[in-house]
Amino acid sequence: MIIKNIAVPKKLIAFLEKRNLLTQFQKAFSKIRSWDVISVQLSKREPKEEWIYYFRINKQFRAYCTLQEKTLTVFHIDNHQ
């Protein structure tokens, strides 16, 4: 599947900017677009029937998202530690 777009709500962009994570988030998304999913650890979250994915922004933060058609929609960013 080809991922062309990413949808991030404005409140999550503000969250990323406040913590200086926007550049790291963009880098992680570019790796997902090029299918380097191993380095960002893109995987399904349990229970797998819900179709929720997560990927690593850095060692501390994870982004939870859904994949619909060609758009990755981020709905939550979590402090993993």
C-alpha positions as CSV (number, residue, x, y, z in Angstrom):
1,M,0.0,0.0,0.0
2,I,1.2,3.5,-0.8
3,I,0.9,6.2,1.8
4,K,0.7,9.6,0.3
5,N,-0.7,11.9,3.0
6,I,-0.7,12.3,6.7
7,A,-3.5,14.0,8.7
8,V,-2.5,15.5,12.0
9,P,-4.9,17.6,14.1
10,K,-3.7,21.1,15.0
11,K,-3.6,20.3,18.7
12,L,-1.1,17.5,18.0
13,I,1.1,19.7,15.9
14,A,1.1,22.2,18.8
15,F,2.1,19.3,21.1
16,L,5.0,18.4,18.7
17,E,6.2,22.0,18.4
18,K,6.0,22.5,22.2
19,R,8.3,19.5,22.7
20,N,10.6,20.2,19.7
21,L,9.5,16.9,18.1
22,L,8.2,18.3,14.7
23,T,11.4,17.6,12.8
24,Q,11.7,14.1,14.3
25,F,8.0,13.4,13.4
26,Q,8.5,14.5,9.8
27,K,11.6,12.3,9.6
28,A,9.6,9.3,10.9
29,F,6.8,10.0,8.4
30,S,9.3,10.2,5.5
31,K,10.7,6.8,6.5
32,I,7.1,5.4,6.5
33,R,6.5,6.8,3.0
34,S,9.7,5.1,1.8
35,W,8.6,1.8,3.5
36,D,11.5,1.9,6.0
37,V,9.0,0.7,8.6
38,I,11.6,-1.3,10.6
39,S,13.5,1.8,11.8
40,V,10.3,3.5,13.1
41,Q,8.8,0.3,14.3
42,L,5.4,0.7,12.6
43,S,3.2,-2.1,13.8
44,K,-0.4,-2.9,14.7
45,R,-1.5,-2.3,18.3
46,E,-3.3,-5.0,20.3
47,P,-6.1,-6.1,19.8
48,K,-5.3,-6.3,16.1
49,E,-8.9,-6.3,15.0
50,E,-9.2,-2.5,15.7
51,W,-6.7,-1.5,12.9
52,I,-4.8,0.9,15.1
53,Y,-1.1,1.3,14.2
54,Y,1.6,3.1,16.1
55,F,5.1,4.2,15.1
56,R,8.1,5.5,17.0
57,I,8.9,9.2,16.8
58,N,11.9,8.9,19.1
59,K,12.8,6.7,22.0
60,Q,10.3,8.4,24.2
61,F,7.3,9.2,22.1
62,R,4.9,7.1,20.0
63,A,2.3,8.2,17.5
64,Y,-1.0,6.2,17.2
65,C,-2.7,6.3,13.9
66,T,-5.2,4.7,11.5
67,L,-4.6,3.9,7.9
68,Q,-7.5,4.7,5.5
69,E,-7.0,4.4,1.8
70,K,-3.8,6.4,1.2
71,T,-3.9,8.6,4.3
72,L,-2.3,8.0,7.6
73,T,-4.4,9.7,10.3
74,V,-2.6,10.4,13.6
75,F,-5.0,10.7,16.5
76,H,-2.8,10.5,19.6
77,I,0.8,11.0,20.6
78,D,1.9,9.2,23.8
79,N,4.9,9.5,26.1
80,H,6.0,5.8,26.0
81,Q,8.1,5.9,29.1
